Amino acid sequence: MTEWLASGMRRDICVLLYGEERSTQKLKSALQDRYDRRIRPKQFRGALRALEDDGYVEKRVDGLADVFSLTEAGERGVERQYEWLTERVS
């Protein structure tokens, strides 16, 4: 199990990015909707930075917005997590 999967927020960010890219604000809003609570900006930025530093997400600039997407490593991590959950739940 890679370290990013041990962090719920990092894992959930990757799940939200699976198959699509999102701006920082849309990603944070989707995560807050999932958790039904406000997320501290410093905590959120730290999770994104760690995922980017570890090669699971990549950032591009679109106008004034940073837009994030999964790398191949991030996609593989989400798929492994899905397989593991499917085995345990079924």
N, C-alpha and C positions, 0 to 999 in steps of 0.2 A: 504494500500500500504506500503510495507516495504521500509525502507530507501534506500537500495541499488538500488531499481528501480528508485529512484529520481535522481541518478547520471547516466548520459548517458554513460559515459565510463565504469562504473561498469556493467551496464546492458548489454552493447555491448560485454564486455569480457565474460559474462555468456552466451550470445547467441552464441558466437564463440566456446565456450567449450561444448555446448549442443551436446551430443552424441559422443564426442571424447575428447581426451586429447591432449594437445599441450605443447611443450617446451616454455619456456619464450620467446625466440627469435622468434619462429614461431607465437606465439600469438601476440606479439608486431607488427610483420610485417603484419599480417592479419588485425590488427586494423588500422595501418597506411594506408594500402591499402583502407580500408573502408572509412577512413576520408580524404584520399588523401592529407595527410600532415604528417610531422614528429611529433612524440609525445615525450615530454621531459621524459627522463628516470626516474627522480624523481617522476613525476606525475603518470607514468605507474606503478612503483613499489608501490607507495602509494595506488593506486586503488587495486592492487592485494593483498597487505597486509591487507587492510580493508576487502576485500571479504573473505580472509582466516580467519581473526580474528572473523568475524561475522558468520563463518561456512557455507559459500556458495561455496567455492572452497577448494580443498585440494591439497597439494604439495607433490610430491615424488621426490627423486633424482634418476636419471638414468645416471650413469657415472658422467660426469661433468655438466650435464644439470638438471635444475629444471623442472619438468613436472607437469602441472596443469590439474585438472579435476573438474567437478562439483560434489558437494555432492547431496544427495537427496533433501535437502532444496533449493539448487541452481537450480536443475532441476524443482522443483515445482514452483519456482519463474519465470523461463523462460516460463513455460507452462501457468501460470496465465497471464503473460504479453501477450503471444500469443492470449489467449482467449479474453482478453480485446481489443487488436487491431482488432481481427477478428470481434468482435461485433460492433466496431466503424466504421470499413471500409466497412463491407458488407451491 
